[in-house]
Amino acid sequence: MSMVVNNLERKVTKIGRSYGITIPLDMLKEHGIKPGDTVSVTGKDGEISFKKSRKVDLPDGISSDFFEVLERNTQKHDETLKGLIDR
């Protein structure tokens, strides 16, 4: 059974160079989110939403920055990779 919270308002707080809001622990627990979890944040049509990330556990021997390095190198070599696809 889903808990419905009406008129939940929070203030936006400055945190370093970013901003954040607090979320009631009961609401996080209801959706299976706990402190330290990663969430994905999306914005569309004037609304911001978030959900628990479906992040996969990396196999032993793969560093935690694997996807960051992969993304950086994919962007760096974008034209070369596109040329390989066209072959």
Residue pairs with C-beta under 8 A, 6 or more apart in sequence:
2 30
3 26
3 27
3 30
5 24
5 27
8 24
8 27
10 21
10 22
10 23
11 21
12 19
12 20
12 21
13 19
13 20
13 21
13 22
28 34
31 51
31 52
32 52
33 39
33 52
37 52
37 53
38 52
38 53
38 55
39 50
39 51
39 52
39 53
40 50
40 51
40 52
40 53
41 48
41 49
41 50
42 48
42 49
42 50
43 49
58 64
58 66
63 69
74 81
